[in-house]
Amino acid sequence: MSEARETATSAFVAPRLTEVCSSGQSGPDLLDLSSSHFDPIATCAPQDCCDAERVDIRKDYGGKIVRKANRYAPPQQLVPHRMTKARAVPMPSNSVLAPLYAGADLLDAFAVQLPAGVSDDVEELARAALERQAWWIRALTRVRDVVMATVAVKSSRAVGLAAAARGPVIGFFPVLSKSATELVVGADDWHLDFRVAIQLRANAANGRELVAGTVVHCHNRLGRIYLTTIAPFHRVIVQASLEQAARAMKI
């Protein structure tokens, strides 16, 4: 008779939770299987009551029923991480660099979707993209400086120091112009001239995006060889920098 009662009780309790949230009875009364107040039907599902207590029924080695109450905490639903990816876009037609597009040796642009509520300060966004670069980008820049020093091309440090003496810089890039929605950095050297426009604009999804457009004009054979060599790295670095800005500015 006792075994039948234990089996019947276990069948009711095992798949259910004792209802503490809506019952007027106390937790210990509800968990006492020998109490006349125990009602195995008075239960709630895990999703219905976050204050419920789970009844864990086990038998010890002597065959005695062991009752243990475990506080139930609803499992947190994991939200998948959605990394914002940069993508290739046409060069902005309204950029101040538009007159330089004709005859350019390199002309490309990339854009990244910005999270809602981020700053509308284009300089702050440009700094997030160009000053918080990944270690591998800094390593590639050092390699570039060492190699190009052999042909008398200015290092990134030299460009930045010279520019800082004349005006503002972002990273090691001299700031050449700035408006409410666009900031241009760049430098001239004997092998090539380059310009990068960082532009903040609305997109078709009723949000905002950050665009980086690059224009390069080569002066000689060295400039063209250099550009051909670095172009694949340039595209990867620009996209990674935009994605870094989107992550850094996320609130």
RAFENFEN-V699520 format. One record per residue. N is the residue number from 1. RES is the residue in three letters. SS is DSSP state (h for helix, s for strand, l for the rest). PSI is psi in degrees with one decimal (* if undefined). D_LAST is the distance of its C-alpha to the last C-alpha in whole Angstrom. Layout:
n->{N,N}
res->{RES,RES}
ss->{SS,SS}
psi->{PSI,PSI}
d_last->{D_LAST,D_LAST}
//
This chain:
n->{1,2,3,4,5,6,7,8,9,10,11,12,13,14,15,16,17,18,19,20,21,22,23,24,25,26,27,28,29,30,31,32,33,34,35,36,37,38,39,40,41,42,43,44,45,46,47,48,49,50,51,52,53,54,55,56,57,58,59,60,61,62,63,64,65,66,67,68,69,70,71,72,73,74,75,76,77,78,79,80,81,82,83,84,85,86,87,88,89,90,91,92,93,94,95,96,97,98,99,100,101,102,103,104,105,106,107,108,109,110,111,112,113,114,115,116,117,118,119,120,121,122,123,124,125,126,127,128,129,130,131,132,133,134,135,136,137,138,139,140,141,142,143,144,145,146,147,148,149,150,151,152,153,154,155,156,157,158,159,160,161,162,163,164,165,166,167,168,169,170,171,172,173,174,175,176,177,178,179,180,181,182,183,184,185,186,187,188,189,190,191,192,193,194,195,196,197,198,199,200,201,202,203,204,205,206,207,208,209,210,211,212,213,214,215,216,217,218,219,220,221,222,223,224,225,226,227,228,229,230,231,232,233,234,235,236,237,238,239,240,241,242,243,244,245,246,247,248,249,250,251}
res->{MET,SER,GLU,ALA,ARG,GLU,THR,ALA,THR,SER,ALA,PHE,VAL,ALA,PRO,ARG,LEU,THR,GLU,VAL,CYS,SER,SER,GLY,GLN,SER,GLY,PRO,ASP,LEU,LEU,ASP,LEU,SER,SER,SER,HIS,PHE,ASP,PRO,ILE,ALA,THR,CYS,ALA,PRO,GLN,ASP,CYS,CYS,ASP,ALA,GLU,ARG,VAL,ASP,ILE,ARG,LYS,ASP,TYR,GLY,GLY,LYS,ILE,VAL,ARG,LYS,ALA,ASN,ARG,TYR,ALA,PRO,PRO,GLN,GLN,LEU,VAL,PRO,HIS,ARG,MET,THR,LYS,ALA,ARG,ALA,VAL,PRO,MET,PRO,SER,ASN,SER,VAL,LEU,ALA,PRO,LEU,TYR,ALA,GLY,ALA,ASP,LEU,LEU,ASP,ALA,PHE,ALA,VAL,GLN,LEU,PRO,ALA,GLY,VAL,SER,ASP,ASP,VAL,GLU,GLU,LEU,ALA,ARG,ALA,ALA,LEU,GLU,ARG,GLN,ALA,TRP,TRP,ILE,ARG,ALA,LEU,THR,ARG,VAL,ARG,ASP,VAL,VAL,MET,ALA,THR,VAL,ALA,VAL,LYS,SER,SER,ARG,ALA,VAL,GLY,LEU,ALA,ALA,ALA,ALA,ARG,GLY,PRO,VAL,ILE,GLY,PHE,PHE,PRO,VAL,LEU,SER,LYS,SER,ALA,THR,GLU,LEU,VAL,VAL,GLY,ALA,ASP,ASP,TRP,HIS,LEU,ASP,PHE,ARG,VAL,ALA,ILE,GLN,LEU,ARG,ALA,ASN,ALA,ALA,ASN,GLY,ARG,GLU,LEU,VAL,ALA,GLY,THR,VAL,VAL,HIS,CYS,HIS,ASN,ARG,LEU,GLY,ARG,ILE,TYR,LEU,THR,THR,ILE,ALA,PRO,PHE,HIS,ARG,VAL,ILE,VAL,GLN,ALA,SER,LEU,GLU,GLN,ALA,ALA,ARG,ALA,MET,LYS,ILE}
ss->{l,h,h,h,h,h,h,h,h,h,h,h,h,l,l,l,s,s,l,l,l,l,l,l,l,l,h,h,h,h,h,l,l,l,l,l,l,l,l,l,l,l,s,s,l,l,l,l,l,l,l,l,s,s,s,s,s,s,s,l,l,l,l,l,s,s,s,s,s,s,s,l,l,l,l,l,l,l,l,l,l,l,l,l,l,l,s,s,s,l,l,l,l,l,l,l,l,h,h,h,l,l,l,l,l,s,s,s,s,s,s,s,s,l,l,l,l,l,l,l,l,h,h,h,h,h,h,h,h,h,l,l,l,l,h,h,h,h,h,h,h,h,h,h,h,h,h,h,h,l,l,l,l,l,l,h,h,h,h,h,h,h,h,h,l,l,l,l,s,s,l,l,s,s,s,s,s,s,l,l,l,s,s,s,s,s,s,s,l,l,l,s,s,s,s,s,s,s,s,s,s,s,l,l,l,l,l,s,s,s,s,s,s,s,s,s,s,s,l,l,h,h,h,h,h,h,h,h,h,h,h,h,h,h,h,h,h,h,h,h,h,h,h,h,h,h,h,h,l,l,l}
psi->{-44.3,-40.9,-38.0,-40.6,-40.6,-40.6,-44.3,-41.5,-43.3,-37.9,-34.8,-39.0,-40.7,-48.1,4.2,171.7,139.0,131.8,106.6,-30.4,-35.4,-7.5,148.9,-9.5,157.4,161.2,-49.0,-36.6,-40.1,-29.9,-5.7,103.8,-20.3,-7.7,146.4,-13.8,-12.1,126.1,103.2,-15.6,-24.5,75.3,166.8,153.6,154.8,-37.5,-13.6,-23.9,111.9,-7.8,11.0,159.5,132.6,137.6,117.7,110.8,122.8,166.8,133.7,-175.7,-22.2,1.6,0.9,139.3,130.5,123.7,130.1,129.6,128.6,128.1,135.4,126.0,119.3,135.3,136.0,136.2,122.3,131.5,120.3,140.6,125.4,100.3,132.1,121.7,138.5,155.2,156.0,139.3,163.4,154.0,136.7,125.5,-20.1,12.3,151.0,-14.8,-4.6,-39.9,-16.8,-4.3,-38.9,128.3,10.6,144.6,-23.0,130.3,106.1,159.8,146.8,152.5,152.9,139.2,132.2,144.7,154.9,140.5,5.6,167.2,147.2,17.0,108.6,-30.5,-40.6,-40.5,-40.3,-39.1,-38.0,-31.7,-38.5,-15.4,-12.2,51.3,154.3,159.9,-36.7,-27.8,-42.5,-37.1,-43.2,-36.9,-40.5,-40.9,-44.3,-44.5,-42.5,-45.4,-46.4,-17.1,-25.3,-17.0,24.2,31.0,137.7,140.3,163.5,-38.3,-43.5,-40.9,-45.2,-42.6,-42.7,-39.3,-38.5,-26.6,-18.5,-25.7,-164.4,150.1,154.5,114.6,-122.3,11.4,126.7,136.5,119.7,-32.2,158.8,136.1,-172.0,-26.3,-1.7,139.0,135.3,129.6,161.2,176.4,157.9,140.2,176.0,-16.7,-28.3,163.7,139.9,151.4,140.8,123.7,124.7,117.2,136.7,126.8,161.6,155.4,179.9,-17.1,17.5,26.8,-160.5,153.2,154.9,129.0,137.6,115.2,134.0,135.8,128.0,133.9,121.1,148.4,-20.6,-175.2,-39.4,-42.0,-41.4,-39.9,-44.6,-46.3,-42.3,-36.8,-42.5,-12.7,-46.2,-39.7,-38.9,-46.4,-41.2,-41.9,-42.5,-45.5,-42.7,-36.4,-39.9,-43.3,-36.7,-41.2,-42.8,-40.2,-42.4,-31.5,-2.8,135.9,*}
d_last->{63,61,59,59,57,55,54,54,51,49,49,48,45,44,42,41,39,41,39,38,36,38,42,43,45,43,42,45,47,46,45,49,51,54,53,55,51,50,49,47,47,44,41,38,36,33,30,32,32,29,32,35,37,38,42,43,46,48,52,53,56,58,57,55,52,49,47,43,40,37,34,32,28,27,25,22,21,19,16,17,15,14,14,14,17,19,22,25,26,28,28,27,30,29,28,30,31,33,36,36,35,39,41,38,38,34,32,29,26,23,19,16,14,11,8,8,7,7,10,13,15,16,18,14,13,17,17,14,16,19,19,17,19,20,24,26,25,26,29,30,30,32,35,35,36,38,40,40,41,44,45,44,40,38,35,32,32,35,33,30,33,35,32,31,34,34,31,27,26,23,23,27,27,29,27,29,28,25,24,21,21,22,23,26,27,30,33,37,39,43,42,39,36,33,30,26,25,21,20,18,19,19,20,22,19,18,15,15,15,16,20,22,25,28,32,34,38,40,44,46,46,44,41,42,42,39,37,38,37,34,33,32,30,28,27,25,24,22,21,19,18,16,15,14,12,10,9,8,6,4,0}
//
